[in-house]
Amino acid sequence: MAMPAVEIERMIKDALPDAQVTINDLAGDGDHYAAHVVSKEFEGKSRVQQHQMVYQALQGRMGNELHALALQTSVPE
C-alpha cells in the first residue's frame, strides 16, 4: 500500500514542528521517496541520530506503507 507524500510531511512536521520538509516521489509509485528535512532539533546530533528522529516520526511505517526513503537531514543555516 502506497503512502502519500503529504502524509509523510505531516508526520514529520508533527514530530518536528519547525521542520522544513521537501518530499520527491522518485518513481511515481507512492512507495519510493526522497526527503530533505531541515530542523533546529538536529543541532548537535549525529547524522544517524537525525535520521532516527525522522524514522521515529514515521511511527513504524518505514518498510510497510513506505517502502523506500532516501533521507537527507540538516540544521538551518
Secondary structure by P-SEA (a helix, b strand, c coil): ccccaaaaaaaaaaaccccbbbbbbcccccccbbbbbbbcccccccaaaaaaaaaaaacccccccccccbbbbbccc
